[in-house]
């Protein structure tokens, strides 16, 4: 690539890089190094833009002179989503209208659309948009009509049409050569190849129609040759025993039949087109259901354009007698009548059984539901019952405390808005089982359940949590009453001995740990159910540590997180951010 500039400098692009001869008196070529590093590899295009700046393309990409005449090349910045599809530049051309055309391998012809807000080039991928793969040709030229030519393609920007040409158009000059082309006087173009020269007269070029006429050249039905209809409009009508057919079609283009491409579909069977080359002109269909179809075929010699010319052959497959509409309707009616008769008999039989079974089902369902939610020994609820009810109770309680204006400002949660979680454990219960037997222990548990029902309301949940542990969920309660409620439970257990046999009793006490929910009213969701349950369990251990027959509980937390929860009795008493109630004996209570 050789370029002589107006300042007398000569620019030479070679396989080894870019060189410059500063002037006619210069003695040697100078190697050109762009800003930011050396320029290695082949240089394939050296062009001067209308504004005087130099543009260079090659293996390392596209470069542009920083300012006209300064000789300083820099990499052309490109918008990421509108950059050249291939980094290698094979050809450059400045059109008469000032547009830049770029040819790259693999992705072909590009056009410079403009610049984005950051000064980066935006390119339109012409060949890729038209479905043409590979290089556009490298040797770029523009004719008087503004069309862009190479030895392989011609692109018309006005019609946005890309056409290729080859041996069918007379362009049979062997393997083409890059960088071997020129413009002839009178507007002609000359390209070099391995078998000679190709001379192109752009003014005589006319794009060929992309829709050659089509004919039906062969037809087979059930594998046997069949006479085609005289005209396609007459269509093809096949009797019931004929269900498969093969067709052969051809486009009347004799320049180069091997380049033709076809698309076909059998409307009524296929929704999309099937694309084949010249070797796939004989598709087969079947076995087909009775009905009406239309064979549609179209062809093109162009690489991407499909014309409006189509071959259309209507096809009718006649049904057998059992496939006719009347036979199907009759069969459906007979089947419906048989089904209706059977359904009436079956319905009467089922209704008689339904009446007898429904009462039994309702009775057993109620019994089973109650049994599934109740502890068989004590009659208390079990853990499954609590799991079914717990989420609704927690959501209702949280909704009250998340009302704007809590604690006297506006609407608050109101009185009796708390949930109280009490965890009860009988003291030294193992001793009862060991000394008096397990039957005595069961009797104590049954009587404990009765006494708890007398202390708590029907709306509260009494759940057998473990062997001798009971969990109580007291709803709509004031947290300040928790200590008094725990003391009443301790008194109910302590004051009256438990009967374990004829004339035989045993004295039993209970330890209680409790926690109010939400524990921190200002941050209702800081302490979830699991954290409150763990705190109540820790309080139960603290109650046992202080001598049993008593209670320890958390009434309110002020900024205390679950990670900082106390574990031992001493820690409970030292934690200033936790309001605690504890007591032993009848109605004794101390608040820390």
C-alpha positions as CSV (number, residue, x, y, z in Angstrom):
1,X,0.0,0.0,0.0
2,X,1.5,3.3,-1.2
3,X,0.3,6.9,-0.5
4,X,1.8,10.1,-1.6
5,X,0.7,13.1,0.5
6,X,0.5,16.7,-0.6
7,X,3.5,17.6,1.7
8,X,5.7,15.3,-0.4
9,X,5.9,12.5,2.2
10,X,5.5,8.9,1.0
11,X,3.7,6.4,3.2
12,X,4.3,2.7,2.6
13,X,2.3,-0.2,4.2
14,X,4.1,-3.5,4.2
15,X,3.8,-6.9,5.7
16,X,6.4,-5.9,8.4
17,X,4.6,-2.6,9.4
18,X,4.2,1.0,8.3
19,X,7.0,3.1,6.9
20,X,7.4,6.8,5.9
21,X,9.7,8.7,3.5
22,X,9.6,12.2,4.9
23,X,10.3,14.0,1.6
24,X,11.8,13.7,-1.9
25,X,15.3,14.4,-0.5
26,X,15.1,11.9,2.3
27,X,17.6,9.0,2.1
28,X,15.9,6.2,4.0
29,X,12.5,5.0,5.1
30,X,11.4,5.6,8.7
31,X,9.5,3.0,10.8
32,X,6.2,4.5,12.1
33,X,5.3,3.8,15.7
34,X,1.8,4.8,16.8
35,X,1.1,6.4,20.1
36,X,1.4,3.8,22.9
37,X,3.6,1.2,21.2
38,X,5.1,-0.3,18.0
39,X,3.0,-1.1,14.9
40,X,3.7,-4.7,14.0
41,X,2.2,-7.0,11.4
42,X,0.8,-6.4,7.9
43,X,-0.5,-3.0,6.8
44,X,-3.3,-3.5,4.2
45,X,-4.8,-0.1,3.7
46,X,-3.4,3.5,3.8
47,X,-5.9,6.3,3.0
48,X,-6.2,10.0,3.5
49,X,-9.5,11.3,4.8
50,X,-11.3,14.4,3.4
51,X,-10.0,16.4,6.4
52,X,-6.4,15.6,5.5
53,X,-5.8,13.1,8.3
54,X,-4.2,9.7,7.5
55,X,-6.1,6.4,8.2
56,X,-4.3,3.1,8.4
57,X,-5.7,-0.4,8.6
58,X,-4.0,-3.8,9.1
59,X,-3.6,-6.8,11.3
60,X,-3.5,-4.7,14.5
61,X,-6.7,-2.8,13.7
62,X,-7.7,0.7,12.6
63,X,-5.5,3.7,13.3
64,X,-6.0,7.4,12.6
65,X,-3.7,10.4,12.5
66,X,-4.1,12.6,15.6
67,X,-4.1,15.8,13.5
68,X,-3.7,16.4,9.8
69,X,0.0,16.3,8.9
70,X,1.5,15.6,12.3
71,X,2.3,11.9,11.5
72,X,1.2,10.7,15.0
73,X,-1.1,7.7,14.7
74,X,-3.4,6.5,17.4
75,X,-5.8,3.6,17.7
76,X,-9.3,4.6,16.6
77,X,-11.6,4.4,19.7
78,X,-14.8,2.4,19.0
79,X,-18.1,2.1,20.8
80,X,-18.2,-1.4,22.4
81,X,-21.6,-2.5,21.0
82,X,-21.0,-0.9,17.5
83,X,-17.4,-1.7,16.9
84,X,-15.9,-3.6,13.9
85,X,-16.9,-7.2,14.1
86,X,-13.3,-8.3,13.3
87,X,-10.2,-6.4,14.5
88,X,-8.3,-6.9,11.2
89,X,-8.8,-4.3,8.5
90,X,-8.4,-5.5,4.9
91,X,-9.6,-2.4,3.0
92,X,-10.5,1.3,3.4
93,X,-12.5,3.6,1.1
94,X,-13.6,7.2,1.6
95,X,-16.8,7.7,-0.5
96,X,-17.7,10.8,-2.4
97,X,-20.2,11.7,0.3
98,X,-17.5,11.6,3.0
99,X,-18.5,8.2,4.4
100,X,-15.8,5.7,5.4
101,X,-16.2,2.0,4.2
102,X,-14.2,-0.7,6.0
103,X,-13.7,-4.3,4.9
104,X,-12.7,-7.0,7.5
105,X,-12.2,-10.7,7.2
106,X,-15.0,-13.0,8.5
107,X,-17.5,-10.1,8.9
108,X,-17.1,-8.3,5.6
109,X,-18.2,-4.7,4.8
110,X,-18.8,-2.0,7.5
111,X,-19.8,1.6,7.2
112,X,-18.9,4.4,9.7
113,X,-22.2,5.8,11.0
114,X,-20.8,8.5,13.2
115,X,-19.5,9.1,16.8
116,X,-21.0,8.7,20.2
117,X,-20.9,11.2,23.1
118,X,-17.4,10.1,24.1
119,X,-15.9,10.5,20.6
120,X,-15.9,6.8,19.8
121,X,-16.6,5.5,16.3
122,X,-19.9,3.7,15.6
123,X,-19.9,1.2,12.7
124,X,-22.8,-0.5,10.9
125,X,-22.1,-4.1,9.9
126,X,-23.4,-4.3,6.3
127,X,-22.3,-7.9,5.3
128,X,-23.4,-9.4,8.7
129,X,-26.8,-7.8,8.5
130,X,-27.3,-9.2,5.0
131,X,-26.2,-12.7,5.9
132,X,-22.9,-12.6,3.9
133,X,-20.0,-14.3,5.7
134,X,-16.4,-13.7,4.9
135,X,-14.4,-10.9,3.5
136,X,-16.1,-8.4,1.1
137,X,-13.2,-8.5,-1.2
138,X,-10.6,-6.0,0.2
139,X,-10.4,-4.1,-3.1
140,X,-13.0,-1.4,-2.4
141,X,-14.2,1.0,-5.2
142,X,-17.1,3.3,-5.6
143,X,-19.0,3.8,-8.9
144,X,-20.9,6.9,-10.2
145,X,-24.1,5.7,-8.6
146,X,-22.5,5.5,-5.1
147,X,-22.4,1.7,-5.1
148,X,-19.5,-0.1,-3.4
149,X,-17.6,-2.7,-5.5
150,X,-15.1,-5.5,-5.0
151,X,-14.3,-8.5,-7.1
152,X,-16.9,-10.5,-5.1
153,X,-19.8,-8.2,-4.2
154,X,-21.5,-5.0,-5.0
155,X,-23.5,-3.1,-2.3
156,X,-26.1,-0.5,-3.2
157,X,-26.6,1.9,-0.2
158,X,-29.7,3.5,-1.8
159,X,-31.5,0.2,-2.1
160,X,-29.7,-1.4,0.8
161,X,-29.1,-4.4,-1.3
162,X,-26.0,-6.7,-1.3
163,X,-25.3,-8.8,-4.4
164,X,-22.6,-11.4,-5.1
165,X,-21.3,-12.4,-8.5
166,X,-19.2,-15.3,-9.7
167,X,-18.8,-17.6,-12.7
168,X,-22.5,-17.3,-13.6
169,X,-22.0,-13.6,-14.2
170,X,-18.8,-14.1,-16.0
171,X,-16.4,-13.4,-13.1
172,X,-14.4,-16.6,-13.7
173,X,-10.8,-15.3,-13.3
174,X,-9.5,-17.8,-10.8
175,X,-8.5,-17.0,-7.2
176,X,-8.7,-13.3,-6.6
177,X,-5.8,-11.3,-5.3
178,X,-5.9,-8.7,-2.6
179,X,-4.5,-5.2,-3.4
180,X,-4.6,-5.9,-7.1
181,X,-7.3,-3.5,-8.5
182,X,-7.7,-0.1,-10.2
183,X,-10.2,2.2,-11.6
184,X,-10.2,2.6,-15.4
185,X,-11.0,5.7,-17.5
186,X,-14.7,5.9,-18.1
187,X,-15.7,4.3,-14.8
188,X,-14.6,0.8,-15.3
189,X,-13.0,-1.4,-12.7
190,X,-10.1,-3.9,-13.1
191,X,-9.4,-6.7,-10.6
192,X,-6.5,-9.2,-10.7
193,X,-6.7,-13.0,-10.2
194,X,-4.8,-16.2,-10.7
195,X,-6.2,-16.7,-14.2
196,X,-6.1,-13.2,-15.5
197,X,-7.9,-9.9,-15.1
198,X,-11.6,-9.2,-14.4
199,X,-13.0,-6.0,-16.1
200,X,-16.2,-4.7,-14.5
201,X,-18.5,-2.0,-16.1
202,X,-20.6,-0.7,-13.2
203,X,-22.8,1.4,-15.5
204,X,-23.9,-1.8,-17.3
205,X,-24.7,-3.8,-14.1
206,X,-28.3,-4.6,-13.3
207,X,-29.3,-6.6,-10.2
208,X,-30.9,-9.9,-11.3
209,X,-34.4,-10.8,-10.0
210,X,-34.2,-13.0,-6.9
211,X,-37.3,-15.0,-7.7
212,X,-36.8,-17.3,-10.7
213,X,-40.0,-19.2,-12.0
214,X,-40.7,-22.6,-10.5
215,X,-42.1,-25.8,-12.0
216,X,-43.2,-29.2,-10.6
217,X,-40.9,-31.7,-12.3
218,X,-41.9,-35.0,-10.6
219,X,-44.6,-36.6,-8.4
220,X,-44.8,-39.9,-6.6
221,X,-47.8,-41.2,-4.5
222,X,-47.3,-44.1,-2.1
223,X,-43.8,-44.6,-3.7
224,X,-45.2,-45.0,-7.2
225,X,-44.9,-42.4,-10.1
226,X,-48.1,-40.3,-10.4
227,X,-49.2,-38.0,-13.2
228,X,-48.9,-34.4,-12.1
229,X,-52.0,-32.2,-12.6
230,X,-52.2,-30.3,-15.9
231,X,-52.1,-27.0,-14.1
232,X,-51.2,-26.2,-10.5
233,X,-54.6,-24.5,-10.0
234,X,-56.4,-27.8,-10.6
235,X,-54.7,-29.3,-7.5
236,X,-54.1,-32.9,-6.6
237,X,-56.9,-35.1,-5.2
238,X,-55.9,-38.5,-3.7
239,X,-58.3,-41.4,-2.7
240,X,-58.4,-42.7,0.9
241,X,-55.8,-45.4,0.4
242,X,-53.2,-42.8,-0.7
243,X,-51.5,-41.2,2.2
244,X,-47.8,-40.5,1.3
245,X,-46.4,-38.4,-1.5
246,X,-43.0,-37.1,-2.8
247,X,-42.6,-34.1,-5.0
248,X,-39.7,-32.8,-7.1
249,X,-39.4,-29.1,-8.1
250,X,-36.9,-26.9,-10.0
251,X,-36.3,-23.2,-10.6
252,X,-35.8,-22.1,-14.2
253,X,-32.4,-20.5,-13.7
254,X,-29.8,-21.9,-16.0
255,X,-26.8,-19.6,-15.3
256,X,-25.6,-21.7,-12.3
257,X,-28.3,-24.1,-10.9
258,X,-26.0,-25.2,-8.1
259,X,-26.2,-21.8,-6.4
260,X,-30.0,-21.9,-6.2
261,X,-31.6,-22.3,-2.7
262,X,-35.1,-23.5,-2.0
263,X,-37.7,-23.2,0.8
264,X,-40.8,-25.3,1.0
265,X,-43.6,-26.1,3.4
266,X,-46.8,-28.1,3.4
267,X,-49.4,-25.7,4.7
268,X,-51.8,-27.6,7.0
269,X,-48.9,-29.7,8.3
270,X,-45.9,-27.3,8.7
271,X,-45.9,-23.8,10.0
272,X,-42.3,-22.9,9.2
273,X,-40.3,-23.1,6.0
274,X,-37.7,-25.8,5.4
275,X,-34.6,-24.5,3.6
276,X,-32.5,-26.7,1.3
277,X,-29.9,-26.4,-1.5
278,X,-30.2,-27.6,-5.0
279,X,-29.6,-31.2,-4.0
280,X,-32.7,-31.2,-1.7
281,X,-35.5,-30.6,-4.3
282,X,-37.4,-33.8,-3.7
283,X,-39.0,-33.8,-0.2
284,X,-41.5,-36.5,1.0
285,X,-44.6,-36.2,3.2
286,X,-46.6,-38.8,5.0
287,X,-48.5,-40.6,6.1
288,X,-50.9,-37.7,6.1
289,X,-54.3,-37.4,7.7
290,X,-57.3,-36.7,5.5
291,X,-57.8,-33.0,4.8
292,X,-56.7,-30.1,2.6
293,X,-53.1,-29.1,2.2
294,X,-51.1,-26.6,0.1
295,X,-47.5,-27.3,-1.1
296,X,-45.6,-24.0,-1.2
297,X,-42.2,-23.6,-2.8
298,X,-40.0,-20.6,-3.4
299,X,-36.4,-20.3,-4.8
300,X,-33.7,-17.7,-5.0
301,X,-30.3,-17.2,-6.5
302,X,-29.5,-14.5,-4.0
303,X,-27.8,-15.1,-0.7
304,X,-30.4,-13.5,1.4
305,X,-33.3,-12.1,-0.7
306,X,-36.4,-14.2,-1.3
307,X,-38.9,-13.0,-4.0
308,X,-42.6,-13.2,-4.1
309,X,-42.8,-15.9,-6.8
310,X,-44.1,-19.1,-5.3
311,X,-45.2,-22.5,-6.6
312,X,-48.5,-23.5,-4.9
313,X,-50.1,-26.9,-5.3
314,X,-53.4,-27.6,-3.5
315,X,-53.7,-31.2,-2.2
316,X,-56.8,-32.9,-1.0
317,X,-56.7,-36.3,0.7
318,X,-60.2,-37.9,0.8
319,X,-61.3,-39.6,4.0
320,X,-62.4,-43.3,4.3
321,X,-66.1,-43.8,5.2
322,X,-65.2,-44.1,8.9
323,X,-63.2,-40.9,8.7
324,X,-66.1,-38.8,7.4
325,X,-67.8,-36.2,9.5
326,X,-71.1,-38.1,9.6
327,X,-69.4,-41.3,10.8
328,X,-67.5,-39.5,13.4
329,X,-70.6,-37.7,14.7
330,X,-72.5,-41.0,14.8
331,X,-69.7,-42.7,16.7
332,X,-69.5,-39.8,19.2
333,X,-73.2,-39.8,19.8
334,X,-73.3,-43.6,20.3
335,X,-70.4,-43.3,22.7
336,X,-72.0,-40.5,24.6
337,X,-75.3,-42.4,24.9
338,X,-73.4,-45.4,26.4
339,X,-71.5,-43.2,28.8
340,X,-74.6,-41.4,29.8
341,X,-76.5,-44.6,30.6
342,X,-73.5,-46.0,32.6
343,X,-73.1,-42.7,34.4
344,X,-76.8,-42.7,35.5
345,X,-76.6,-46.2,36.9
346,X,-73.2,-45.4,38.6
347,X,-74.5,-42.1,40.0
348,X,-77.5,-43.7,41.7
349,X,-75.3,-46.4,43.2
350,X,-72.7,-44.0,44.4
351,X,-75.3,-41.6,45.9
352,X,-76.7,-44.5,48.0
353,X,-73.3,-45.2,49.4
354,X,-72.5,-41.6,49.8
355,X,-75.3,-41.0,52.2
356,X,-74.2,-43.9,54.3
357,X,-70.6,-43.0,54.3
358,X,-70.8,-39.3,54.8
359,X,-72.1,-39.4,58.4
360,X,-69.4,-42.0,59.3
361,X,-66.7,-39.9,57.6
362,X,-67.8,-36.7,59.4
363,X,-67.8,-38.4,62.7
364,X,-64.4,-40.1,62.2
365,X,-62.8,-37.0,60.8
366,X,-63.7,-34.9,63.9
367,X,-62.4,-37.7,66.1
368,X,-59.1,-38.1,64.2
369,X,-58.5,-34.3,64.0
370,X,-59.0,-34.0,67.7
371,X,-56.7,-37.0,68.4
372,X,-54.0,-35.7,66.1
373,X,-53.9,-32.4,68.0
374,X,-54.2,-33.8,71.6
375,X,-51.9,-35.7,74.0
376,X,-53.5,-39.0,74.7
377,X,-52.5,-39.2,78.4
378,X,-53.2,-35.7,79.7
379,X,-55.7,-34.4,77.2
380,X,-53.5,-31.3,76.7
381,X,-52.6,-30.1,73.2
382,X,-49.5,-31.4,71.4
383,X,-46.8,-29.7,69.4
384,X,-48.6,-30.2,66.1
385,X,-51.5,-28.1,67.4
386,X,-49.1,-25.3,68.4
387,X,-47.4,-25.4,65.0
388,X,-50.8,-24.9,63.3
389,X,-51.8,-22.0,65.6
390,X,-48.5,-20.3,66.3
391,X,-47.9,-18.3,63.1
392,X,-51.4,-16.7,63.2
393,X,-50.9,-15.7,66.9
394,X,-47.5,-14.2,66.2
395,X,-48.7,-12.2,63.2
396,X,-51.7,-10.8,65.1
397,X,-49.5,-9.8,68.1
398,X,-46.8,-8.2,65.9
399,X,-49.5,-6.2,64.0
400,X,-50.6,-4.6,67.2
401,X,-47.1,-3.5,68.2
402,X,-46.2,-2.3,64.7
403,X,-49.1,0.2,64.8
404,X,-47.6,3.8,64.5
405,X,-47.5,5.7,67.8
406,X,-46.7,2.9,70.3
407,X,-46.5,3.9,74.0
408,X,-49.0,6.7,74.4
409,X,-48.4,8.6,71.1
410,X,-51.4,8.1,68.9
411,X,-52.8,4.6,68.5
412,X,-50.8,2.0,70.3
413,X,-51.3,-1.8,70.7
414,X,-53.8,-1.3,73.5
415,X,-54.2,-3.2,76.8
416,X,-53.8,-7.0,76.9
417,X,-51.8,-7.0,73.6
418,X,-49.0,-9.3,74.8
419,X,-48.4,-13.0,74.4
420,X,-46.9,-14.8,77.4
421,X,-44.8,-17.9,76.9
422,X,-44.6,-20.0,80.1
423,X,-42.4,-23.2,80.3
424,X,-43.3,-25.5,83.3
425,X,-41.3,-28.4,84.6
426,X,-42.2,-30.5,87.6
427,X,-39.5,-30.6,90.3
428,X,-37.8,-34.0,91.0
429,X,-40.4,-35.8,88.9
430,X,-38.0,-38.6,88.2
431,X,-38.1,-39.4,91.9
432,X,-41.9,-39.9,91.7
433,X,-41.4,-42.5,89.0
434,X,-38.5,-44.2,90.7
435,X,-40.1,-44.4,94.1
436,X,-43.8,-44.9,93.3
437,X,-43.7,-46.2,89.7
438,X,-44.6,-44.9,86.3
439,X,-48.3,-45.3,86.9
440,X,-48.0,-42.8,89.8
441,X,-46.1,-40.4,87.5
442,X,-48.9,-40.7,84.9
443,X,-51.5,-39.9,87.6
444,X,-49.5,-36.8,88.6
445,X,-49.4,-35.6,85.0
446,X,-53.2,-36.1,84.5
447,X,-54.0,-34.1,87.7
448,X,-51.5,-31.4,86.7
449,X,-53.4,-30.9,83.4
450,X,-56.7,-30.5,85.4
451,X,-55.1,-27.9,87.7
452,X,-53.6,-25.9,84.8
453,X,-57.0,-25.8,83.2
454,X,-58.4,-24.1,86.3
455,X,-55.6,-21.5,86.3
456,X,-55.6,-20.6,82.6
457,X,-58.4,-19.5,80.3
458,X,-60.0,-21.6,77.5
459,X,-58.4,-19.3,75.0
460,X,-54.9,-20.1,76.2
461,X,-53.0,-23.1,74.7
462,X,-51.7,-25.8,77.1
463,X,-49.2,-28.0,75.3
464,X,-47.4,-31.0,76.6
465,X,-43.9,-30.1,75.6
466,X,-41.9,-33.0,76.9
467,X,-42.2,-35.8,79.5
468,X,-43.1,-33.6,82.5
469,X,-42.8,-30.2,80.7
470,X,-45.8,-28.2,79.7
471,X,-45.7,-25.1,77.5
472,X,-48.4,-22.5,78.0
473,X,-49.2,-19.7,75.4
474,X,-51.4,-17.1,77.1
475,X,-53.0,-14.8,74.6
476,X,-54.1,-11.2,74.9
477,X,-52.5,-10.8,78.3
478,X,-50.6,-7.9,80.0
479,X,-47.0,-8.7,80.5
480,X,-47.0,-7.1,84.0
481,X,-49.4,-9.9,85.1
482,X,-47.0,-12.7,84.1
483,X,-45.4,-13.0,87.6
484,X,-48.7,-13.2,89.3
485,X,-49.9,-15.8,86.9
486,X,-46.7,-17.9,87.4
487,X,-47.2,-17.6,91.2
488,X,-50.8,-18.9,90.9
489,X,-49.5,-21.9,89.0
490,X,-46.9,-22.6,91.6
491,X,-49.5,-22.4,94.3
492,X,-52.0,-24.7,92.4
493,X,-49.3,-27.4,92.2
494,X,-47.8,-27.0,95.7
495,X,-50.9,-26.5,97.9
496,X,-52.7,-29.7,97.2
497,X,-51.0,-33.2,97.2
498,X,-51.4,-35.4,94.2
499,X,-53.3,-38.7,94.6
500,X,-51.3,-41.6,93.2
501,X,-53.3,-44.5,94.6
502,X,-55.9,-45.5,97.2
503,X,-55.1,-43.4,100.2
504,X,-51.7,-42.5,98.9
505,X,-50.5,-39.0,98.0
506,X,-47.3,-37.2,97.0
507,X,-46.2,-33.6,97.3
508,X,-45.0,-32.0,94.0
509,X,-43.8,-28.5,93.1
510,X,-43.2,-26.9,89.8
511,X,-40.5,-24.5,88.4
512,X,-41.5,-21.9,85.7
513,X,-39.6,-19.9,83.2
514,X,-41.5,-17.4,81.1
515,X,-41.0,-14.7,78.4
516,X,-43.2,-12.0,77.1
517,X,-43.7,-11.6,73.3
518,X,-42.6,-9.3,71.8
519,X,-39.9,-9.0,74.3
520,X,-38.7,-5.5,73.1
521,X,-41.9,-3.5,72.2
522,X,-39.9,-0.9,70.5
523,X,-38.3,-3.5,68.2
524,X,-41.0,-6.2,67.9
525,X,-39.1,-8.3,65.4
526,X,-35.8,-8.3,67.2
527,X,-36.7,-11.3,69.3
528,X,-38.5,-14.0,67.2
529,X,-40.3,-17.0,68.5
530,X,-37.3,-19.2,68.7
531,X,-35.3,-16.6,70.6
532,X,-38.1,-16.1,73.1
533,X,-38.5,-19.9,73.6
534,X,-34.8,-20.2,74.2
535,X,-34.9,-17.4,76.7
536,X,-37.9,-19.0,78.5
537,X,-36.0,-22.3,78.7
538,X,-33.0,-20.4,80.1
539,X,-35.3,-18.8,82.7
540,X,-36.6,-22.2,83.6
541,X,-33.0,-23.3,84.5
542,X,-32.5,-20.1,86.4
543,X,-35.7,-20.9,88.4
544,X,-34.4,-24.3,89.3
545,X,-31.0,-22.8,90.2
546,X,-32.6,-20.5,92.8
547,X,-34.2,-23.4,94.7
548,X,-37.1,-24.7,92.5
549,X,-40.8,-24.1,93.4
550,X,-40.7,-20.7,91.8
551,X,-40.4,-18.8,88.6
552,X,-38.0,-16.5,86.7
553,X,-39.1,-14.6,83.6
554,X,-38.2,-11.9,81.2
555,X,-40.8,-9.1,81.1
556,X,-39.2,-6.6,78.7
557,X,-35.9,-6.0,76.9
558,X,-34.6,-2.6,76.3
559,X,-32.1,-2.8,73.3
560,X,-30.9,-6.2,74.3
561,X,-30.3,-8.5,71.4
562,X,-30.7,-12.3,71.4
563,X,-26.9,-12.8,71.2
564,X,-26.5,-11.0,74.5
565,X,-29.2,-13.0,76.3
566,X,-28.1,-14.1,79.9
567,X,-27.7,-17.8,80.7
568,X,-27.2,-18.2,84.4
569,X,-29.2,-16.8,87.3
570,X,-26.4,-14.4,88.2
571,X,-26.3,-13.1,84.7
572,X,-30.1,-12.5,84.7
573,X,-29.8,-10.4,87.8
574,X,-26.8,-8.4,86.5
575,X,-28.3,-7.6,83.0
576,X,-29.7,-4.0,83.3
577,X,-31.3,-4.0,79.9
578,X,-33.6,-6.9,80.8
579,X,-36.6,-6.4,83.1
580,X,-36.9,-9.6,85.0
581,X,-39.5,-11.0,87.4
582,X,-38.6,-13.9,89.8
583,X,-40.1,-15.4,93.0
584,X,-40.3,-18.4,95.2
585,X,-43.1,-19.6,97.5
586,X,-46.7,-18.4,97.5
587,X,-47.1,-15.1,95.4
588,X,-43.7,-13.9,96.3
589,X,-42.2,-11.7,93.6
590,X,-39.2,-9.5,93.1
591,X,-38.6,-7.4,90.0
592,X,-35.1,-6.6,88.9
